[in-house]
């Protein structure tokens, strides 16, 4: 199981209301992707954001990353992100409590 961690900041002109709607604009796209398991979007104490996306395998995550750039449903979300602040990493699950994740 792979965790895709995307950290970013919002563009200065993006309101919380706009961002909330934009986050949801990607949900249907993700649900259609092979290997997609779950997603959580977090706000850090300093205002930074984290998009945690769980995938069955790295190949599924990489294929979705290619496809999202061309899907019009992702445009509202991607337009909210400050491109200079965006960082993507992938990690393989090594240990979990509870042992079985719900997805």
C-alpha positions as CSV (number, residue, x, y, z in Angstrom):
1,X,0.0,0.0,0.0
2,X,1.3,3.4,-1.0
3,X,0.7,6.8,0.6
4,X,1.0,9.7,-1.7
5,X,1.7,12.9,0.3
6,X,1.2,16.2,-1.5
7,X,2.1,19.3,0.6
8,X,1.3,22.7,-0.7
9,X,0.1,26.2,0.2
10,X,-2.9,28.0,-1.3
11,X,-2.6,30.9,-3.7
12,X,-3.1,34.2,-1.9
13,X,-6.4,34.9,-3.5
14,X,-8.0,31.5,-2.7
15,X,-10.7,31.6,0.0
16,X,-11.6,28.6,2.3
17,X,-15.0,28.3,0.6
18,X,-13.4,28.1,-2.9
19,X,-10.8,25.6,-1.7
20,X,-13.4,23.4,-0.1
21,X,-15.3,23.2,-3.3
22,X,-12.2,22.7,-5.3
23,X,-11.0,19.8,-3.1
24,X,-14.3,18.0,-3.8
25,X,-14.0,18.6,-7.6
26,X,-11.2,15.9,-7.6
27,X,-13.1,13.2,-5.7
28,X,-15.0,11.7,-8.7
29,X,-11.8,11.6,-10.7
30,X,-9.9,9.8,-7.9
31,X,-12.8,7.3,-7.4
32,X,-12.5,6.3,-11.1
33,X,-8.7,5.5,-10.9
34,X,-7.5,2.0,-10.7
35,X,-5.8,1.3,-7.3
36,X,-7.4,4.3,-5.5
37,X,-8.2,3.5,-1.9
38,X,-8.8,6.7,0.1
39,X,-8.1,10.4,0.5
40,X,-7.7,12.9,3.3
41,X,-7.0,16.6,3.0
42,X,-5.5,18.2,6.1
43,X,-4.6,21.8,7.2
44,X,-1.4,22.3,9.3
45,X,-1.0,24.7,12.1
46,X,1.0,27.1,9.9
47,X,-1.7,27.1,7.2
48,X,0.0,24.6,4.9
49,X,-2.0,21.9,3.4
50,X,-1.5,18.1,3.0
51,X,-3.4,15.9,0.6
52,X,-3.0,12.3,1.6
53,X,-4.0,9.7,-1.0
54,X,-3.8,6.0,-0.4
55,X,-3.1,3.7,-3.4
56,X,-2.9,0.0,-3.9
57,X,0.5,0.4,-5.6
58,X,3.0,2.9,-6.9
59,X,2.0,2.3,-10.5
60,X,-1.6,3.3,-9.8
61,X,-0.5,6.5,-8.1
62,X,1.9,7.4,-11.0
63,X,-0.8,6.7,-13.7
64,X,-3.3,8.9,-11.8
65,X,-0.7,11.7,-11.6
66,X,-0.4,11.6,-15.3
67,X,-4.1,11.5,-15.9
68,X,-5.1,14.3,-13.5
69,X,-3.2,16.9,-15.5
70,X,-5.6,16.3,-18.4
71,X,-8.9,15.9,-16.5
72,X,-11.0,19.1,-16.5
73,X,-12.5,18.2,-13.1
74,X,-9.1,18.8,-11.5
75,X,-8.7,22.3,-12.9
76,X,-10.5,24.1,-9.9
77,X,-8.3,22.2,-7.4
78,X,-5.0,22.7,-9.2
79,X,-5.7,26.4,-9.7
80,X,-5.8,26.8,-5.9
81,X,-2.3,25.5,-5.4
82,X,0.8,27.7,-5.2
83,X,3.0,25.8,-7.7
84,X,6.2,26.9,-6.0
85,X,5.1,25.3,-2.7
86,X,3.9,22.0,-4.0
87,X,5.8,18.8,-3.2
88,X,4.8,15.2,-3.9
89,X,6.3,12.1,-2.3
90,X,5.3,8.4,-2.1
91,X,5.9,6.0,0.8
92,X,5.2,2.3,1.2
93,X,3.3,1.3,4.3
94,X,5.6,-0.5,6.7
95,X,3.5,-0.8,9.9
96,X,0.0,0.1,10.9
97,X,-2.1,0.1,14.1
98,X,-4.8,-1.0,13.7
99,X,-3.2,-3.7,11.7
100,X,-5.9,-3.7,9.0
101,X,-6.8,-0.4,7.5
102,X,-10.5,0.1,6.6
103,X,-9.7,0.3,2.9
